[in-house]
Amino acid sequence: MAKCSICGTKIQETFMKKMIGTVVKDEKGKKHIVCNACQQKFSNDKAEMLKAKK
């Protein structure tokens, strides 16, 4: 199981092992996994999500 890059909680998966959340890439191309709760909290704004990253 993966953890959210912002809040650190475990990201839920469907029965087909797909994560429930999103992946955000930074300017260097590195992928950061974000849960649904954080995605809604930052209203899908990529820049705000990357600033709040741990």
C-alpha distance matrix in Angstrom:
0.0 3.8 6.8 10.0 12.8 15.4 14.6 11.6 10.1 6.6 6.7 7.6 7.8 11.2 12.6 12.9 9.1 10.2 8.5 11.0 12.3 14.0 14.3 17.3 19.2 21.6 25.1 24.2 21.8 18.6 15.6 13.9 11.2 12.7 12.0 14.8 16.6 17.0 18.0 20.7 21.7 22.6 24.1 22.4 24.3 22.6 24.9 24.2 20.4 20.9 23.4 21.2 18.4 17.9
3.8 0.0 3.8 6.8 9.2 12.1 11.9 9.1 8.5 5.9 5.7 8.3 9.1 12.8 14.9 14.7 11.0 10.7 8.2 10.3 10.4 11.4 11.3 13.9 15.8 17.9 21.5 20.8 18.5 15.2 12.2 10.3 7.7 9.5 9.6 13.0 14.6 14.4 15.4 18.4 19.2 19.7 21.3 19.5 21.1 19.2 21.3 20.7 16.9 17.2 19.7 17.7 14.8 14.5
6.8 3.8 0.0 3.8 6.3 8.7 8.2 5.4 5.4 4.4 5.5 9.1 11.2 14.9 17.5 17.8 14.1 13.4 10.2 11.2 10.4 11.5 11.5 13.4 15.5 17.1 20.8 20.4 18.7 15.3 12.5 9.6 7.1 7.9 8.0 11.7 12.5 11.8 13.5 16.4 16.6 17.2 19.4 18.0 19.3 17.7 19.3 18.2 14.5 14.9 17.0 14.6 11.8 11.3
10.0 6.8 3.8 0.0 3.8 5.4 5.7 4.7 5.5 6.4 6.3 10.0 12.5 15.9 19.0 19.2 15.9 14.3 10.7 10.7 8.8 9.5 9.7 11.0 13.5 14.9 18.6 18.9 17.4 14.3 11.4 7.9 5.5 4.8 5.5 9.3 9.7 8.4 10.1 13.2 13.1 13.5 15.8 14.6 15.7 14.3 15.9 14.6 10.9 11.7 13.8 11.3 8.9 9.3
12.8 9.2 6.3 3.8 0.0 3.8 6.2 5.8 8.4 9.8 10.0 13.8 15.9 19.3 22.4 22.2 18.8 17.0 13.6 13.8 11.2 10.8 9.8 9.8 11.6 12.1 15.7 15.9 15.0 11.8 9.7 6.0 5.7 5.9 8.3 11.8 12.0 9.4 11.1 14.4 13.7 13.2 15.9 14.5 14.7 12.7 13.6 12.6 9.0 8.8 10.8 8.7 5.6 6.2
15.4 12.1 8.7 5.4 3.8 0.0 3.8 5.9 8.4 11.0 11.3 14.9 17.6 20.8 24.1 24.4 21.2 19.2 15.6 14.8 12.1 12.0 11.8 11.3 13.4 13.5 17.0 17.9 17.3 14.6 12.6 8.9 8.4 6.7 8.3 11.1 10.1 7.1 9.6 12.3 10.8 10.6 13.8 13.2 13.3 12.1 12.5 10.5 7.4 8.2 9.1 6.0 4.4 5.5
14.6 11.9 8.2 5.7 6.2 3.8 0.0 3.8 5.7 9.1 10.3 13.6 16.8 20.2 23.3 24.1 21.0 19.5 15.7 14.7 12.7 13.7 14.2 14.4 16.9 17.2 20.7 21.5 20.8 17.9 15.7 11.9 10.5 8.5 8.4 10.9 9.2 7.4 10.8 12.7 11.1 12.1 15.2 15.3 15.9 15.3 15.9 13.5 10.6 11.9 12.3 8.8 7.9 7.5
11.6 9.1 5.4 4.7 5.8 5.9 3.8 0.0 3.8 6.6 8.8 12.3 15.3 18.9 21.7 22.5 19.1 18.1 14.6 14.4 13.0 14.1 14.3 15.1 17.3 17.9 21.4 21.6 20.6 17.3 15.1 11.5 9.9 9.1 9.1 12.3 11.5 10.2 13.2 15.5 14.5 15.4 18.3 17.8 18.6 17.5 18.3 16.4 13.1 13.8 14.7 11.5 9.4 8.1
10.1 8.5 5.4 5.5 8.4 8.4 5.7 3.8 0.0 3.8 6.3 9.2 12.6 16.1 18.8 20.1 16.9 16.2 12.7 12.2 11.7 13.8 14.8 16.4 19.1 20.2 24.0 24.2 22.8 19.6 16.8 13.4 10.8 9.5 8.0 10.7 10.0 10.1 12.9 14.8 14.4 16.0 18.4 18.1 19.7 18.9 20.4 18.3 15.0 16.3 17.5 14.2 12.6 11.8
6.6 5.9 4.4 6.4 9.8 11.0 9.1 6.6 3.8 0.0 3.8 6.4 9.4 13.0 15.5 16.7 13.4 13.2 10.1 10.3 10.7 13.1 14.2 16.5 19.2 20.9 24.7 24.5 22.7 19.4 16.4 13.4 10.4 10.0 8.2 11.0 11.5 12.1 14.1 16.3 16.6 18.1 20.0 19.3 21.2 20.2 22.1 20.5 16.9 18.1 19.9 17.0 14.9 14.3
6.7 5.7 5.5 6.3 10.0 11.3 10.3 8.8 6.3 3.8 0.0 3.8 6.6 10.1 13.1 14.0 10.9 10.0 6.6 6.6 7.2 9.9 11.6 14.4 17.3 19.6 23.4 23.5 21.2 18.4 14.9 12.2 8.6 8.1 5.9 8.4 9.9 10.9 12.0 14.2 15.4 16.7 18.0 16.9 19.2 18.3 20.7 19.5 15.8 17.3 19.6 17.1 15.2 15.5
7.6 8.3 9.1 10.0 13.8 14.9 13.6 12.3 9.2 6.4 3.8 0.0 3.8 6.9 9.8 11.4 9.0 8.5 5.9 5.6 8.1 11.4 13.7 16.9 20.0 22.6 26.4 26.5 24.0 21.3 17.7 15.4 11.7 11.0 8.2 9.3 11.2 13.2 13.8 15.4 17.1 18.9 19.6 18.6 21.4 20.8 23.6 22.3 18.8 20.6 23.0 20.4 18.8 19.3
7.8 9.1 11.2 12.5 15.9 17.6 16.8 15.3 12.6 9.4 6.6 3.8 0.0 3.8 6.6 7.6 5.3 5.2 4.3 5.6 8.9 11.7 13.8 17.4 20.3 23.3 26.9 26.8 23.9 21.5 17.8 16.2 12.6 12.7 10.6 11.5 14.1 15.9 15.8 17.6 19.8 21.2 21.4 19.9 22.8 22.0 25.1 24.3 20.8 22.3 25.2 23.0 21.1 21.8
11.2 12.8 14.9 15.9 19.3 20.8 20.2 18.9 16.1 13.0 10.1 6.9 3.8 0.0 3.8 5.3 5.2 5.3 6.4 7.0 10.8 13.5 15.9 19.6 22.5 25.8 29.2 29.3 26.1 24.1 20.4 19.1 15.6 15.6 13.3 13.2 16.1 18.3 17.7 19.1 21.7 23.2 22.9 21.3 24.5 24.0 27.3 26.7 23.3 25.1 28.0 26.0 24.3 25.3
12.6 14.9 17.5 19.0 22.4 24.1 23.3 21.7 18.8 15.5 13.1 9.8 6.6 3.8 0.0 3.8 5.4 7.4 9.5 10.8 14.5 16.9 19.0 22.8 25.5 28.8 32.2 31.9 28.7 26.6 23.0 22.1 18.7 19.0 16.9 17.0 19.8 22.0 21.5 22.8 25.5 26.9 26.6 25.1 28.2 27.6 30.9 30.4 26.9 28.5 31.5 29.5 27.6 28.3
12.9 14.7 17.8 19.2 22.2 24.4 24.1 22.5 20.1 16.7 14.0 11.4 7.6 5.3 3.8 0.0 3.9 5.6 8.9 11.0 14.2 16.0 17.6 21.4 23.7 27.2 30.3 29.9 26.5 24.7 21.2 20.9 17.8 18.7 17.3 17.6 20.9 22.6 21.6 23.4 26.1 27.1 26.7 24.6 27.6 26.6 30.0 30.0 26.5 27.8 31.1 29.4 27.3 28.3
9.1 11.0 14.1 15.9 18.8 21.2 21.0 19.1 16.9 13.4 10.9 9.0 5.3 5.2 5.4 3.9 0.0 3.8 6.4 9.3 12.2 13.9 15.1 18.9 21.1 24.4 27.7 27.1 23.8 21.7 18.3 17.8 14.7 15.9 14.7 15.8 18.9 20.2 19.7 21.8 24.2 25.1 25.1 23.0 25.7 24.4 27.6 27.5 23.9 24.9 28.1 26.4 24.1 24.8
10.2 10.7 13.4 14.3 17.0 19.2 19.5 18.1 16.2 13.2 10.0 8.5 5.2 5.3 7.4 5.6 3.8 0.0 3.8 6.6 9.1 10.5 12.0 15.8 18.2 21.7 24.9 24.7 21.3 19.5 15.9 15.5 12.4 13.3 12.4 13.1 16.6 17.7 16.6 18.8 21.5 22.0 21.8 19.5 22.3 21.1 24.4 24.5 21.0 22.2 25.5 24.1 22.0 23.2
8.5 8.2 10.2 10.7 13.6 15.6 15.7 14.6 12.7 10.1 6.6 5.9 4.3 6.4 9.5 8.9 6.4 3.8 0.0 3.8 5.9 7.8 9.7 13.4 16.2 19.4 22.9 22.9 19.9 17.8 14.0 12.8 9.3 9.8 8.7 9.8 13.1 14.1 13.3 15.7 18.1 18.7 18.9 16.8 19.5 18.4 21.6 21.3 17.7 19.1 22.2 20.5 18.5 19.8
11.0 10.3 11.2 10.7 13.8 14.8 14.7 14.4 12.2 10.3 6.6 5.6 5.6 7.0 10.8 11.0 9.3 6.6 3.8 0.0 3.8 7.1 10.1 13.5 16.8 19.9 23.4 24.0 21.2 19.3 15.4 13.6 10.0 9.0 6.8 6.7 10.1 11.7 10.7 12.5 15.2 16.2 16.1 14.5 17.6 17.2 20.4 19.7 16.4 18.5 21.3 19.4 18.1 19.7
12.3 10.4 10.4 8.8 11.2 12.1 12.7 13.0 11.7 10.7 7.2 8.1 8.9 10.8 14.5 14.2 12.2 9.1 5.9 3.8 0.0 3.8 7.2 10.0 13.6 16.4 20.0 21.0 18.3 16.5 12.8 10.7 7.3 5.8 4.5 4.8 8.4 8.9 7.5 10.0 12.5 13.0 13.0 11.1 13.9 13.4 16.6 16.0 12.7 14.8 17.8 16.1 14.9 17.0
14.0 11.4 11.5 9.5 10.8 12.0 13.7 14.1 13.8 13.1 9.9 11.4 11.7 13.5 16.9 16.0 13.9 10.5 7.8 7.1 3.8 0.0 3.8 6.6 10.1 13.2 16.6 17.6 14.9 13.5 9.9 8.5 6.0 5.4 6.6 7.4 10.6 9.9 7.7 10.9 13.2 12.5 12.5 9.6 12.0 10.7 14.1 14.3 11.1 12.7 16.0 15.1 13.8 16.3
14.3 11.3 11.5 9.7 9.8 11.8 14.2 14.3 14.8 14.2 11.6 13.7 13.8 15.9 19.0 17.6 15.1 12.0 9.7 10.1 7.2 3.8 0.0 3.8 6.7 10.0 13.4 14.0 11.2 9.8 6.2 5.6 4.6 6.1 8.8 10.6 13.4 11.7 10.0 13.6 15.2 13.8 14.3 11.1 12.3 9.9 12.9 13.8 10.6 11.0 14.7 14.4 12.5 15.0
17.3 13.9 13.4 11.0 9.8 11.3 14.4 15.1 16.4 16.5 14.4 16.9 17.4 19.6 22.8 21.4 18.9 15.8 13.4 13.5 10.0 6.6 3.8 0.0 3.8 6.6 10.0 11.3 9.1 8.2 5.7 5.2 6.4 7.2 10.7 12.4 14.4 11.9 10.1 13.7 14.7 12.5 13.2 9.9 9.9 6.8 9.5 11.0 8.2 8.0 11.8 12.3 10.8 13.8
19.2 15.8 15.5 13.5 11.6 13.4 16.9 17.3 19.1 19.2 17.3 20.0 20.3 22.5 25.5 23.7 21.1 18.2 16.2 16.8 13.6 10.1 6.7 3.8 0.0 3.8 6.8 7.7 5.3 5.4 4.5 6.1 8.8 10.6 14.2 16.1 18.1 15.3 13.7 17.3 18.0 15.4 16.3 12.9 12.1 8.4 10.0 12.4 10.2 8.6 12.3 13.7 11.8 14.6
21.6 17.9 17.1 14.9 12.1 13.5 17.2 17.9 20.2 20.9 19.6 22.6 23.3 25.8 28.8 27.2 24.4 21.7 19.4 19.9 16.4 13.2 10.0 6.6 3.8 0.0 3.8 5.5 5.3 5.6 6.7 7.7 11.1 12.5 16.2 18.3 19.6 16.4 15.3 18.7 18.6 15.7 17.1 14.2 12.3 8.6 8.6 11.3 9.9 7.1 10.1 12.4 10.7 13.5
25.1 21.5 20.8 18.6 15.7 17.0 20.7 21.4 24.0 24.7 23.4 26.4 26.9 29.2 32.2 30.3 27.7 24.9 22.9 23.4 20.0 16.6 13.4 10.0 6.8 3.8 0.0 3.8 5.5 7.6 9.8 11.4 14.8 16.2 20.0 21.9 23.1 19.8 18.6 21.8 21.6 18.4 19.6 16.7 14.4 10.8 10.1 13.3 12.8 9.8 12.1 15.0 13.7 16.3
24.2 20.8 20.4 18.9 15.9 17.9 21.5 21.6 24.2 24.5 23.5 26.5 26.8 29.3 31.9 29.9 27.1 24.7 22.9 24.0 21.0 17.6 14.0 11.3 7.7 5.5 3.8 0.0 3.8 5.7 9.0 11.3 15.0 17.2 21.0 23.3 24.8 21.6 20.6 24.1 24.0 21.1 22.5 19.5 17.6 13.8 13.4 16.3 15.1 11.9 14.3 16.8 14.7 16.6
21.8 18.5 18.7 17.4 15.0 17.3 20.8 20.6 22.8 22.7 21.2 24.0 23.9 26.1 28.7 26.5 23.8 21.3 19.9 21.2 18.3 14.9 11.2 9.1 5.3 5.3 5.5 3.8 0.0 3.8 6.4 9.5 12.8 15.3 19.0 21.2 23.1 20.3 19.0 22.6 23.1 20.4 21.4 18.0 16.8 13.0 13.7 16.5 14.8 12.2 15.3 17.3 15.0 17.1
18.6 15.2 15.3 14.3 11.8 14.6 17.9 17.3 19.6 19.4 18.4 21.3 21.5 24.1 26.6 24.7 21.7 19.5 17.8 19.3 16.5 13.5 9.8 8.2 5.4 5.6 7.6 5.7 3.8 0.0 3.8 6.6 10.1 13.0 16.7 19.4 21.2 18.4 17.7 21.4 21.7 19.4 20.9 17.8 16.9 13.1 13.9 16.0 13.6 11.0 14.1 15.4 12.6 14.2
15.6 12.2 12.5 11.4 9.7 12.6 15.7 15.1 16.8 16.4 14.9 17.7 17.8 20.4 23.0 21.2 18.3 15.9 14.0 15.4 12.8 9.9 6.2 5.7 4.5 6.7 9.8 9.0 6.4 3.8 0.0 3.8 6.6 9.7 13.2 15.9 18.0 15.6 14.7 18.5 19.2 17.3 18.6 15.5 15.3 11.8 13.4 15.0 12.1 10.4 14.0 14.6 11.7 13.5
13.9 10.3 9.6 7.9 6.0 8.9 11.9 11.5 13.4 13.4 12.2 15.4 16.2 19.1 22.1 20.9 17.8 15.5 12.8 13.6 10.7 8.5 5.6 5.2 6.1 7.7 11.4 11.3 9.5 6.6 3.8 0.0 3.8 6.5 10.1 13.1 14.7 12.2 11.9 15.7 16.1 14.5 16.3 13.6 13.6 10.6 12.2 12.8 9.4 8.3 11.7 11.5 8.6 10.5
11.2 7.7 7.1 5.5 5.7 8.4 10.5 9.9 10.8 10.4 8.6 11.7 12.6 15.6 18.7 17.8 14.7 12.4 9.3 10.0 7.3 6.0 4.6 6.4 8.8 11.1 14.8 15.0 12.8 10.1 6.6 3.8 0.0 3.8 6.8 10.0 12.0 10.2 10.0 13.7 14.5 13.8 15.3 12.9 13.9 11.6 13.9 13.9 10.1 10.4 13.6 12.5 9.9 11.6
12.7 9.5 7.9 4.8 5.9 6.7 8.5 9.1 9.5 10.0 8.1 11.0 12.7 15.6 19.0 18.7 15.9 13.3 9.8 9.0 5.8 5.4 6.1 7.2 10.6 12.5 16.2 17.2 15.3 13.0 9.7 6.5 3.8 0.0 3.8 6.7 8.3 6.4 6.4 10.0 10.8 10.5 12.0 10.2 11.7 10.3 12.7 11.9 8.1 9.7 12.5 10.8 9.2 11.3
12.0 9.6 8.0 5.5 8.3 8.3 8.4 9.1 8.0 8.2 5.9 8.2 10.6 13.3 16.9 17.3 14.7 12.4 8.7 6.8 4.5 6.6 8.8 10.7 14.2 16.2 20.0 21.0 19.0 16.7 13.2 10.1 6.8 3.8 0.0 3.8 5.6 5.5 6.2 8.8 10.0 11.0 12.2 11.2 13.5 13.0 15.6 14.1 10.7 13.0 15.3 12.9 11.9 13.5
14.8 13.0 11.7 9.3 11.8 11.1 10.9 12.3 10.7 11.0 8.4 9.3 11.5 13.2 17.0 17.6 15.8 13.1 9.8 6.7 4.8 7.4 10.6 12.4 16.1 18.3 21.9 23.3 21.2 19.4 15.9 13.1 10.0 6.7 3.8 0.0 3.8 5.6 5.0 6.2 8.5 10.1 10.3 9.8 12.9 13.4 16.3 14.7 11.9 14.8 16.9 14.7 14.5 16.5
16.6 14.6 12.5 9.7 12.0 10.1 9.2 11.5 10.0 11.5 9.9 11.2 14.1 16.1 19.8 20.9 18.9 16.6 13.1 10.1 8.4 10.6 13.4 14.4 18.1 19.6 23.1 24.8 23.1 21.2 18.0 14.7 12.0 8.3 5.6 3.8 0.0 3.8 5.4 5.3 6.1 8.8 9.8 10.6 13.2 14.2 16.4 14.0 11.6 14.8 16.1 13.3 13.8 15.5
17.0 14.4 11.8 8.4 9.4 7.1 7.4 10.2 10.1 12.1 10.9 13.2 15.9 18.3 22.0 22.6 20.2 17.7 14.1 11.7 8.9 9.9 11.7 11.9 15.3 16.4 19.8 21.6 20.3 18.4 15.6 12.2 10.2 6.4 5.5 5.6 3.8 0.0 3.8 5.4 4.8 6.2 8.3 8.7 10.5 11.1 12.9 10.4 7.9 11.1 12.3 9.6 10.3 12.5
18.0 15.4 13.5 10.1 11.1 9.6 10.8 13.2 12.9 14.1 12.0 13.8 15.8 17.7 21.5 21.6 19.7 16.6 13.3 10.7 7.5 7.7 10.0 10.1 13.7 15.3 18.6 20.6 19.0 17.7 14.7 11.9 10.0 6.4 6.2 5.0 5.4 3.8 0.0 3.8 5.5 5.5 6.1 5.5 8.1 9.0 11.7 9.9 7.6 11.1 12.9 11.2 11.9 14.7
20.7 18.4 16.4 13.2 14.4 12.3 12.7 15.5 14.8 16.3 14.2 15.4 17.6 19.1 22.8 23.4 21.8 18.8 15.7 12.5 10.0 10.9 13.6 13.7 17.3 18.7 21.8 24.1 22.6 21.4 18.5 15.7 13.7 10.0 8.8 6.2 5.3 5.4 3.8 0.0 3.8 5.5 4.8 6.4 9.3 11.5 13.8 11.6 10.3 14.0 15.2 13.3 14.7 17.4
21.7 19.2 16.6 13.1 13.7 10.8 11.1 14.5 14.4 16.6 15.4 17.1 19.8 21.7 25.5 26.1 24.2 21.5 18.1 15.2 12.5 13.2 15.2 14.7 18.0 18.6 21.6 24.0 23.1 21.7 19.2 16.1 14.5 10.8 10.0 8.5 6.1 4.8 5.5 3.8 0.0 3.8 5.5 8.0 9.5 11.7 12.9 9.9 9.1 12.9 13.1 10.9 13.0 15.5
22.6 19.7 17.2 13.5 13.2 10.6 12.1 15.4 16.0 18.1 16.7 18.9 21.2 23.2 26.9 27.1 25.1 22.0 18.7 16.2 13.0 12.5 13.8 12.5 15.4 15.7 18.4 21.1 20.4 19.4 17.3 14.5 13.8 10.5 11.0 10.1 8.8 6.2 5.5 5.5 3.8 0.0 3.8 5.6 5.9 8.2 9.3 6.4 6.3 10.1 10.4 9.2 11.5 14.6
24.1 21.3 19.4 15.8 15.9 13.8 15.2 18.3 18.4 20.0 18.0 19.6 21.4 22.9 26.6 26.7 25.1 21.8 18.9 16.1 13.0 12.5 14.3 13.2 16.3 17.1 19.6 22.5 21.4 20.9 18.6 16.3 15.3 12.0 12.2 10.3 9.8 8.3 6.1 4.8 5.5 3.8 0.0 3.8 5.5 8.8 10.7 8.8 9.0 12.6 13.5 12.8 14.8 18.1
22.4 19.5 18.0 14.6 14.5 13.2 15.3 17.8 18.1 19.3 16.9 18.6 19.9 21.3 25.1 24.6 23.0 19.5 16.8 14.5 11.1 9.6 11.1 9.9 12.9 14.2 16.7 19.5 18.0 17.8 15.5 13.6 12.9 10.2 11.2 9.8 10.6 8.7 5.5 6.4 8.0 5.6 3.8 0.0 3.8 6.1 9.0 8.4 7.8 11.0 12.8 12.7 13.9 17.4
24.3 21.1 19.3 15.7 14.7 13.3 15.9 18.6 19.7 21.2 19.2 21.4 22.8 24.5 28.2 27.6 25.7 22.3 19.5 17.6 13.9 12.0 12.3 9.9 12.1 12.3 14.4 17.6 16.8 16.9 15.3 13.6 13.9 11.7 13.5 12.9 13.2 10.5 8.1 9.3 9.5 5.9 5.5 3.8 0.0 3.8 5.6 5.5 6.4 8.9 10.3 11.1 12.7 16.5
22.6 19.2 17.7 14.3 12.7 12.1 15.3 17.5 18.9 20.2 18.3 20.8 22.0 24.0 27.6 26.6 24.4 21.1 18.4 17.2 13.4 10.7 9.9 6.8 8.4 8.6 10.8 13.8 13.0 13.1 11.8 10.6 11.6 10.3 13.0 13.4 14.2 11.1 9.0 11.5 11.7 8.2 8.8 6.1 3.8 0.0 3.8 5.6 5.2 6.3 8.8 10.1 10.8 14.6
24.9 21.3 19.3 15.9 13.6 12.5 15.9 18.3 20.4 22.1 20.7 23.6 25.1 27.3 30.9 30.0 27.6 24.4 21.6 20.4 16.6 14.1 12.9 9.5 10.0 8.6 10.1 13.4 13.7 13.9 13.4 12.2 13.9 12.7 15.6 16.3 16.4 12.9 11.7 13.8 12.9 9.3 10.7 9.0 5.6 3.8 0.0 3.8 5.5 5.3 6.3 8.8 10.1 13.8
24.2 20.7 18.2 14.6 12.6 10.5 13.5 16.4 18.3 20.5 19.5 22.3 24.3 26.7 30.4 30.0 27.5 24.5 21.3 19.7 16.0 14.3 13.8 11.0 12.4 11.3 13.3 16.3 16.5 16.0 15.0 12.8 13.9 11.9 14.1 14.7 14.0 10.4 9.9 11.6 9.9 6.4 8.8 8.4 5.5 5.6 3.8 0.0 3.8 5.5 5.1 6.3 8.8 12.3
20.4 16.9 14.5 10.9 9.0 7.4 10.6 13.1 15.0 16.9 15.8 18.8 20.8 23.3 26.9 26.5 23.9 21.0 17.7 16.4 12.7 11.1 10.6 8.2 10.2 9.9 12.8 15.1 14.8 13.6 12.1 9.4 10.1 8.1 10.7 11.9 11.6 7.9 7.6 10.3 9.1 6.3 9.0 7.8 6.4 5.2 5.5 3.8 0.0 3.8 5.5 5.3 6.4 10.1
20.9 17.2 14.9 11.7 8.8 8.2 11.9 13.8 16.3 18.1 17.3 20.6 22.3 25.1 28.5 27.8 24.9 22.2 19.1 18.5 14.8 12.7 11.0 8.0 8.6 7.1 9.8 11.9 12.2 11.0 10.4 8.3 10.4 9.7 13.0 14.8 14.8 11.1 11.1 14.0 12.9 10.1 12.6 11.0 8.9 6.3 5.3 5.5 3.8 0.0 3.8 5.5 5.2 8.8
23.4 19.7 17.0 13.8 10.8 9.1 12.3 14.7 17.5 19.9 19.6 23.0 25.2 28.0 31.5 31.1 28.1 25.5 22.2 21.3 17.8 16.0 14.7 11.8 12.3 10.1 12.1 14.3 15.3 14.1 14.0 11.7 13.6 12.5 15.3 16.9 16.1 12.3 12.9 15.2 13.1 10.4 13.5 12.8 10.3 8.8 6.3 5.1 5.5 3.8 0.0 3.8 5.5 8.5
21.2 17.7 14.6 11.3 8.7 6.0 8.8 11.5 14.2 17.0 17.1 20.4 23.0 26.0 29.5 29.4 26.4 24.1 20.5 19.4 16.1 15.1 14.4 12.3 13.7 12.4 15.0 16.8 17.3 15.4 14.6 11.5 12.5 10.8 12.9 14.7 13.3 9.6 11.2 13.3 10.9 9.2 12.8 12.7 11.1 10.1 8.8 6.3 5.3 5.5 3.8 0.0 3.8 6.5
18.4 14.8 11.8 8.9 5.6 4.4 7.9 9.4 12.6 14.9 15.2 18.8 21.1 24.3 27.6 27.3 24.1 22.0 18.5 18.1 14.9 13.8 12.5 10.8 11.8 10.7 13.7 14.7 15.0 12.6 11.7 8.6 9.9 9.2 11.9 14.5 13.8 10.3 11.9 14.7 13.0 11.5 14.8 13.9 12.7 10.8 10.1 8.8 6.4 5.2 5.5 3.8 0.0 3.8
17.9 14.5 11.3 9.3 6.2 5.5 7.5 8.1 11.8 14.3 15.5 19.3 21.8 25.3 28.3 28.3 24.8 23.2 19.8 19.7 17.0 16.3 15.0 13.8 14.6 13.5 16.3 16.6 17.1 14.2 13.5 10.5 11.6 11.3 13.5 16.5 15.5 12.5 14.7 17.4 15.5 14.6 18.1 17.4 16.5 14.6 13.8 12.3 10.1 8.8 8.5 6.5 3.8 0.0
